[in-house]
């Protein structure tokens, strides 16, 4: 195995959205080589026409040289099995891994399992969270199923399926605006655009601090930045209940360098008090020790990638900016917590432990 990490795509979407159809289109193309596809049950995937040989328990070799694996108990066990096959020479190359979730799966625990496992972090890089949304039933599904909303909120690319059999432009536009409300930073494309993209569909990566930072503004987009463009339209196209959705994106900013201990204490308390309600958190932080190199953070609920630093600030503008996509968490509550920490000296370890035990000791904080 090479020193570089293997990119991993998480493919999500509600029941019947069209995940397998899109995956099959990708697998039968010429670009789909040396890829492992992990699914929960073969019976749900409908890929029998691609199978040629049972390699061993849970591993299927496909006619194009790819592999298909069932999740044998734990996802991390299945991924560890792939790493073992690669290291022992049973697999010569592995260029990409695609995990297809079940339609009722909330992707957050899956991402947490990958982020929180040191072996997984060493071997894999979460490259893409791709969510398929049914353009015919999508509005109803988003309204009635929390899992569907989480799938959309955590995606960095959303594909609208069945647009070829749904000529209702108004419905599709309403759905796009609904999805943009849930996740302003996601690219939203149709299935026709997706199928034309080929390999690019799966290789368009989440923001990677090892790569250039030209896309940082898009990566850190929030609903507020789109509100002037969308709200006048959504006022007519969305009903009142949909505006009351509990998932929203908001940002926190700070224009002064932050002592690393202060920022870590803020993250610790935020996780302890609200971790389950934070679907995704990402951002750049200007720390007092290395202010010329922004710290990149990226997390899902209570789990964070190991922090990394960019070589320089995008556009030369130094400013801490955090974006949170949360479910049932008021932006004002997080803002008060953040403001309280920004006005405090750096706490030592004992102080941080005390703060976690008694956050009411922080001036201005009320839960």
Helices and strands as residue ranges (DSSP letters): E 6-13, H 19-27, E 35-39, H 42-45, G 48-50, E 51-56, E 59-62, E 67-70, H 75-87, E 96-100, H 107-115, H 118-123, E 124-134, H 138-144, H 146-154, E 157-161, H 169-182, E 187-190, H 191-197, H 200-203, H 216-219, H 223-237, H 240-243, E 247-254, H 260-274, G 275-277, E 278-285, E 295-300, E 303-304, E 308-309, G 314-316, E 320-327, H 331-342, H 349-357, G 359-361
